[in-house]
Amino acid sequence: MERRMAIKYLICDLASAAVAWALLFVFRKIALEGLPWSQLSTMFDDANFWWGIVVVPIGWVLLYFMQGTYRKVLRKSRLKEFQHTTIATFIGVLVIFFTLILDDEIRSYKHYYLSVLFLLAVHFAITYTLRVILTSSTVHKVHKRQIGFPTIMIGSGDKAYRTYLDLENQEVYSGNLFVGFVKEPGDKVDEKLKGVMADLGQLQDLKRLVEKHNVEEVIIAVEDRTKDHISQILRIVNGCGDLIIRITPDARDIIVGSVKINSIFHSPLITINNRLMEEWQYSVKRLFDIVCSLFAMILLSPVYLITAITIKATSKGPVFYAQERIGYLGKPFKMHKFRSMYVDAEQHGPALAHDGDPRITPFGRFMRKVRLDEIPQFYNVLKGTMSLVGPRPERQYYIDQIVARKPEYLLLQRVKPGITSWGQVKYGYAENVDEMLERSQYDLLYLENMSITTDIKILLYTVIIIIQGRGK
C-alpha cells in the first residue's frame, strides 16, 4: 500500500508542477506582455512552453526525491508536509528563476519579481493542496484503524502492558498494530499482557521476527531502565534494520542522542532519531557516489587495463576476485577486487593478510600499498551495495568473532560499507581480530559524525595516502 501511495504523491507532484508552469506562461503572456486573451492559443506554438511542461516537473520530482518526500508516505503529517513543501518550493523556484527565467527578455525588472512571486504562490498552493488531500486521507484511515504499522513490544511486565493500554485507549489512534512482545532471559511475563498480544519469544530473536512479520516499529517498555540495559537493547534493535524506535518517557534521561515527540495527541512515547543524517544528505551522498564512480571508472580505464594485464602476466589465476561480505542491514553481497593473492590462498580456511604474507603476489603487495586492488569496487558503488565512504565490510566469519567481544560493532550495519573509511585512513588493513576491533573505534566514530563534509575529508585523506604510498 505504501508504494501505491508514493506513486499517487509522485503523480500529483508531476501534475501540479506542469499546471503551475502553464499558469506562469499564461500570467506572463497576459499580465506582463499584454497579449489579448483571444491570442492566448499562440502560447502553444512556443517551444519553451512544451519543454517546460516536460522537463520542469521532472526537475521538481528529483528535488522531492532528494528531500525524502516519497519515503514513509503513510506516516506523513500535515504540519510536516507544510514545512517540506514550503522549503522545496523556495529552493525549486530559485533554481527555475536562475536557469529559465533570468535570461528572458523583459520590459522591466519588476516583471522578474512578479514572475517569481506568482510561481511561488501558485506552485505551493497547487502542490500543497493535492498533498494535503492525500495526507489527510491516509491520516483518516490510520485513525479509523484501516491502516496499521506492524509493531513489536520489547518488554513483558506491567510497564509493557500499561504502555499497550495507553496506545490502545489514546484519543487519536497512532496506528500501532502489535504482532506480539519479546522478553529477555529470566523476565517474568505479565499474564494480562499475554491476554492482548502474542509471546514471540526472546529479544535475541528480534531480527528474525522483524523480517518474518515485516515489522516497522519497536516500542521499548522494560522494567529495568539502567543506562547499560537500555544501551544493550538499542544495539540489538539497531541491528535489525531501519526501524522506528520508541521508548517510554521516564527513560529519557538515560538516552544519549536525538529524541522527539511526534504528536501532542498521541501517547507520550519518545521517538529515537535513528537516521544518521538528514534525508537530503543521504540523497546527495548517493548522487555523489554515482557521479564519482562513473567518473573514476572512465578516468581509470587505462589503469584497469594495465593492472589486469600485469596480474595475468605475473601470476596464474583470474584477474578479479569476488568475495562475500556483509553489508547494509546485515545483507550479504559480493565485493569485487583485483586479485592480489595466489589462487587457493584460503584453502585452509579464512585468514587475514599480514606483513610478509607469502600468499600475496609481488605485484599484489604493490597494489595493496597504493589501494589499487580496491578500484573494482567502484562497480559495487554503482550497484548500490557499497558507498565511496563507509565502514569497511567484513566476512561473517570475522563479524561473529568481533560481535562476541564488542556487540556495538553491529551498529556499523546501519550504513552502507565503503571503499574507504575513517578506520581505513587512520589504521589501514587489519591483520587480526584485535586490530579489527581497534579499527572499528574509528568507524563507530564516523557514525556519530556522518555528513557530506566528513565524507569529503576522508576521501581527500585517502587520496593523500595513495599518492604517498603509505597504505598498510
C-alpha positions in Angstrom: 0.0 0.0 0.0 2.9 2.4 0.8 4.2 2.0 -2.8 0.8 2.8 -4.3 0.5 5.9 -2.1 4.0 7.0 -3.0 3.1 6.7 -6.7 0.0 8.9 -6.0 2.2 11.6 -4.5 4.5 11.4 -7.4 1.7 11.7 -10.0 0.2 14.7 -8.1 3.6 16.4 -7.9 4.2 16.0 -11.6 0.7 17.3 -12.4 0.9 20.3 -10.0 4.4 21.3 -11.4 3.1 21.1 -15.0 -0.1 23.1 -14.2 2.0 25.7 -12.3 4.3 26.1 -15.2 1.4 26.5 -17.7 -0.2 29.1 -15.5 3.1 31.0 -15.2 3.1 31.2 -19.0 -0.4 32.5 -19.1 0.3 35.1 -16.4 3.4 36.4 -18.3 1.7 36.5 -21.6 -1.5 38.2 -20.4 -0.5 40.3 -17.4 3.1 41.1 -18.2 3.3 41.1 -22.0 -0.2 42.4 -22.6 -1.2 39.6 -25.0 -5.0 39.6 -25.7 -7.0 36.6 -24.4 -8.1 35.9 -27.9 -4.5 35.3 -28.9 -3.6 33.1 -26.0 -3.5 30.0 -28.1 -0.3 31.3 -29.7 1.3 30.2 -26.4 1.1 26.6 -27.6 3.4 27.5 -30.5 6.2 28.4 -28.1 8.7 25.5 -27.8 9.7 26.8 -24.3 6.1 26.1 -23.1 6.3 22.4 -24.1 9.9 22.0 -22.9 8.8 23.3 -19.5 5.7 21.1 -19.3 8.0 18.0 -19.7 11.3 19.0 -18.1 10.3 21.2 -15.2 8.1 18.6 -13.4 10.9 16.1 -13.7 13.2 18.6 -12.0 10.7 19.2 -9.2 10.3 15.4 -8.6 14.1 15.0 -8.4 14.2 17.7 -5.8 11.5 16.0 -3.8 13.3 12.7 -4.0 16.4 14.3 -2.5 14.2 15.8 0.2 12.8 12.3 1.0 9.3 13.2 0.1 8.4 9.7 -1.1 9.8 7.9 1.9 7.4 6.5 4.6 4.4 8.3 3.0 1.9 6.5 5.2 3.4 8.3 8.2 3.2 11.9 6.9 1.7 14.7 9.0 0.0 17.7 7.5 2.3 20.1 9.5 5.4 18.4 8.3 4.0 18.4 4.8 3.5 22.1 5.0 7.2 22.6 6.1 8.7 20.4 3.5 6.6 21.8 0.7 7.5 25.4 1.7 11.2 24.7 1.7 11.2 22.7 -1.5 9.1 25.4 -3.3 11.5 28.2 -2.3 14.5 26.1 -3.5 12.9 25.0 -6.7 11.6 28.4 -7.7 15.0 29.9 -7.1 16.6 27.3 -9.4 13.9 27.9 -12.1 14.5 31.7 -11.8 18.3 31.5 -12.3 18.1 28.8 -15.0 15.0 29.5 -17.0 13.6 33.0 -16.3 16.6 35.2 -15.8 17.7 35.2 -19.4 14.2 36.1 -20.8 13.8 39.5 -22.4 11.7 41.8 -20.2 10.4 45.3 -20.2 11.2 45.9 -16.6 13.0 44.1 -13.7 9.6 44.3 -11.9 8.5 41.5 -14.2 11.1 39.2 -12.7 9.8 39.7 -9.2 6.2 39.3 -10.3 7.0 36.1 -12.2 8.9 34.6 -9.2 6.2 35.6 -6.7 3.4 34.2 -9.0 5.2 30.9 -9.4 5.9 30.7 -5.7 2.3 31.2 -4.8 0.7 29.1 -7.5 3.2 26.2 -7.3 2.9 26.0 -3.5 -0.9 26.3 -3.5 -1.5 23.5 -6.0 1.2 21.2 -4.7 0.3 21.5 -1.0 -3.4 21.2 -1.7 -3.0 17.9 -3.6 -0.6 16.6 -1.0 -2.7 17.6 2.0 -5.7 15.8 0.4 -3.6 12.6 0.1 -2.1 13.0 3.6 -5.5 13.7 5.2 -6.9 10.6 3.6 -4.1 8.5 5.0 -4.3 10.0 8.4 -8.1 9.4 8.5 -7.6 5.7 7.6 -5.0 5.4 10.3 -7.3 6.9 12.9 -10.1 4.6 11.8 -7.7 1.6 12.1 -7.9 0.8 8.4 -4.1 1.2 8.2 -1.8 -0.2 10.8 2.0 -0.4 11.3 3.3 -3.9 12.4 4.9 -3.3 15.9 6.8 -5.4 18.4 6.8 -4.6 22.1 10.1 -5.1 23.9 9.1 -5.9 27.5 6.9 -8.4 29.2 6.0 -6.8 32.5 3.4 -4.4 33.9 5.1 -1.5 32.2 4.7 -3.1 28.8 1.0 -3.8 29.5 0.3 -0.3 30.6 2.1 1.1 27.6 -0.2 -1.1 25.4 -3.3 0.2 27.1 -2.1 3.8 26.7 -1.7 3.3 23.0 -5.0 1.5 22.5 -7.0 3.9 24.6 -5.5 7.2 23.3 -7.8 9.8 21.9 -6.2 9.6 18.5 -5.1 6.1 17.3 -1.4 6.1 16.3 -1.6 3.0 14.1 0.4 0.6 16.1 -0.6 -2.9 15.1 1.0 -5.2 17.7 2.2 -8.6 16.4 3.5 -9.5 19.8 6.1 -8.9 22.5 9.6 -10.2 23.2 11.2 -10.7 26.5 14.7 -11.1 27.9 16.0 -14.3 29.6 14.7 -14.5 33.1 12.0 -11.9 32.7 8.6 -12.6 34.2 5.6 -12.3 31.8 2.6 -10.4 32.9 -0.5 -12.6 32.3 -2.5 -9.6 31.3 0.0 -8.8 28.5 -0.3 -12.4 27.2 -4.0 -11.8 27.0 -3.7 -9.0 24.5 -0.8 -10.0 22.3 1.3 -13.0 21.4 4.5 -14.1 23.2 7.0 -14.1 20.3 10.0 -15.4 22.3 13.3 -13.9 23.3 14.9 -10.5 22.5 17.8 -12.3 20.7 15.3 -13.5 18.1 14.2 -9.9 17.2 15.9 -9.7 13.9 14.3 -12.9 12.6 10.9 -11.7 14.0 11.2 -8.3 12.3 11.8 -10.0 8.9 9.1 -12.5 9.4 6.3 -10.0 10.4 7.6 -7.1 8.3 7.8 -5.0 11.5 8.1 -1.3 11.0 8.2 -0.1 14.7 9.6 -1.3 18.0 8.4 0.1 21.4 10.8 -0.4 24.4 8.9 -0.7 27.7 11.1 -2.6 30.0 11.1 -2.6 33.8 14.9 -2.1 34.3 15.9 1.3 33.0 19.6 1.4 33.7 21.8 3.0 31.0 23.7 -0.1 30.2 20.5 -2.2 29.9 18.8 0.3 27.5 22.0 0.6 25.5 22.2 -3.1 25.1 18.6 -3.3 23.9 19.2 -0.4 21.5 22.3 -2.2 20.0 20.1 -5.2 19.2 17.3 -3.1 17.8 19.7 -1.1 15.6 21.0 -4.3 14.1 17.5 -5.2 12.9 17.1 -2.7 10.1 15.6 0.7 9.5 13.0 0.6 12.3 11.2 3.4 14.1 12.2 3.1 17.8 10.0 4.5 20.6 10.6 4.3 24.3 8.7 5.2 27.4 9.3 8.8 28.5 10.5 8.0 32.0 13.7 6.6 30.4 14.5 9.8 28.5 17.3 10.8 30.9 19.4 7.8 30.0 19.1 8.0 26.3 22.1 9.5 24.5 21.2 11.1 21.2 18.3 13.0 19.5 14.8 12.4 20.7 11.5 13.9 19.8 7.8 13.8 20.5 5.7 13.3 17.3 2.3 14.4 18.3 0.6 16.2 21.2 -2.5 13.9 20.9 -0.7 10.5 20.9 0.6 8.5 23.9 3.8 10.3 25.2 6.4 8.0 23.8 9.7 9.4 22.8 11.0 8.6 19.3 14.7 7.9 19.0 16.1 9.5 15.9 17.6 6.5 14.1 18.6 8.5 10.9 22.3 9.4 11.0 21.9 12.3 8.5 19.1 14.4 7.1 17.2 12.8 4.2 18.6 15.2 1.6 22.1 14.4 2.7 21.5 10.7 2.0 20.3 11.6 -1.5 23.3 13.9 -2.1 25.6 11.2 -0.8 24.1 8.6 -3.2 24.3 11.1 -6.1 27.9 11.9 -5.2 28.7 8.1 -5.2 27.2 7.6 -8.6 28.9 10.6 -10.3 32.3 10.0 -8.8 32.2 6.3 -9.5 31.3 6.8 -13.2 34.0 9.5 -13.5 36.6 7.2 -11.8 35.8 4.2 -13.9 36.1 6.2 -17.1 39.3 8.1 -16.0 40.9 4.9 -14.6 40.0 2.7 -17.6 43.7 2.6 -18.8 44.7 1.7 -15.2 42.2 -1.1 -15.1 43.6 -2.5 -18.4 47.2 -2.2 -17.4 46.5 -3.7 -13.9 44.6 -6.6 -15.4 47.4 -7.4 -17.9 50.0 -7.2 -15.2 48.1 -9.5 -12.9 47.6 -12.1 -15.7 51.3 -11.9 -16.6 52.7 -12.2 -13.1 50.6 -15.0 -11.6 48.2 -17.7 -12.6 44.5 -17.2 -12.0 41.7 -14.8 -12.7 42.2 -11.0 -12.8 39.2 -10.3 -10.4 38.4 -11.8 -7.1 34.8 -11.7 -5.7 34.3 -12.4 -2.0 31.1 -12.4 0.0 30.9 -9.6 2.6 28.2 -8.4 4.9 26.7 -5.0 4.0 23.9 -2.7 4.8 21.4 -4.1 7.4 23.4 -7.3 7.5 22.7 -8.3 4.0 25.5 -10.3 2.2 26.9 -9.1 -1.2 29.8 -9.9 -3.5 32.6 -7.4 -3.2 34.9 -7.2 -6.2 38.7 -6.6 -6.1 41.7 -7.1 -8.3 43.3 -10.4 -7.2 46.4 -9.7 -5.0 47.0 -13.2 -3.8 47.9 -16.6 -5.3 45.0 -18.9 -6.2 43.7 -21.0 -3.3 45.2 -18.7 -0.8 42.5 -19.6 1.7 42.3 -23.3 1.0 42.8 -23.9 4.8 40.1 -21.5 5.8 39.6 -17.7 6.2 42.8 -15.9 7.1 43.7 -12.2 7.1 46.7 -10.8 5.2 49.7 -9.6 7.2 53.2 -8.1 6.5 55.3 -10.6 4.7 52.3 -12.8 3.9 53.6 -15.4 1.4 50.1 -15.7 -0.1 50.4 -12.2 -1.6 51.9 -11.9 -5.0 54.8 -9.4 -5.6 52.5 -7.2 -7.7 49.7 -7.8 -5.2 51.9 -6.3 -2.5 52.3 -3.1 -4.6 48.5 -3.0 -5.3 47.6 -3.2 -1.6 50.2 -0.5 -0.8 48.5 2.1 -3.1 45.0 0.6 -2.8 44.9 -0.4 -6.4 43.3 -3.7 -5.6 40.2 -1.8 -4.4 39.3 0.2 -7.5 36.9 -2.5 -9.0 34.7 -1.7 -6.0 33.5 1.4 -7.9 31.3 -1.2 -9.7 29.8 -2.1 -6.2 29.2 1.6 -5.6 27.3 1.9 -8.8 25.2 -1.1 -8.0 24.3 0.4 -4.6 25.8 -2.3 -2.4 28.6 0.0 -1.3 29.4 3.7 -0.9 32.6 5.6 -1.5 32.9 6.2 2.2 31.6 3.9 4.9 32.9 1.2 7.3 34.9 -1.5 5.6 32.7 -4.6 5.1 33.9 -7.9 6.7 33.1 -11.5 6.3 30.5 -13.1 8.6 33.3 -15.4 10.0 35.1 -12.4 11.5 31.9 -10.4 12.3 30.9 -13.2 14.7 34.2 -13.0 16.5 34.1 -9.2 16.7 30.5 -9.1 18.0 31.2 -11.6 20.7 33.7 -9.1 22.1 32.1 -5.9 21.0 28.3 -6.1 20.3 28.1 -2.4 19.3 30.0 -3.4 16.1 26.6 -4.3 14.6 25.8 -0.6 14.6 28.1 -0.2 11.6 25.5 -2.1 9.5 23.2 0.9 9.8 25.1 2.4 6.8 26.4 1.0 3.5 30.0 -0.2 3.7 32.6 1.9 1.8 35.6 1.6 -0.4 37.4 3.8 2.1 36.6 4.7 5.7 37.8 6.7 8.7 39.2 3.4 10.1 40.9 2.6 6.9 42.5 6.1 6.7 43.6 6.1 10.4 44.6 2.4 10.7 44.7 0.6 7.3 44.3 -3.1 6.7 43.7 -5.2 9.8 45.8 -8.3 10.3 43.8 -9.9 13.1 40.6 -9.6 15.0 42.3 -7.4 17.7 43.2 -4.9 15.0 39.7 -5.1 13.5 38.4 -4.1 16.9 40.8 -1.2 17.2 39.9 0.0 13.7 36.2 -0.2 14.4 36.6 2.5 17.0 37.1 5.0 14.2 34.3 3.6 12.1 31.9 3.9 15.1 33.1 7.5 15.5 32.2 8.0 11.8 28.6 7.1 12.6 28.5 9.9 15.2 30.0 12.4 12.7 28.5 11.2 9.4 28.0 14.0 6.9 28.9 15.0 3.4 31.7 17.2 4.7 33.2 14.2 6.7 33.0 12.0 3.6 34.9 14.6 1.5 37.6 14.9 4.2 38.0 11.1 4.3 38.3 10.9 0.5 40.9 13.6 0.4 43.0 11.9 3.1 42.6 8.6 1.2 44.0 10.3 -2.0 46.9 11.6 0.0 47.7 8.2 1.4 47.6 6.7 -2.1 49.8 9.3 -3.6 52.3 8.9 -0.7 52.1 5.1 -0.8 51.5 4.9 2.9 48.8 2.2 2.7 49.1 -0.5 5.3 
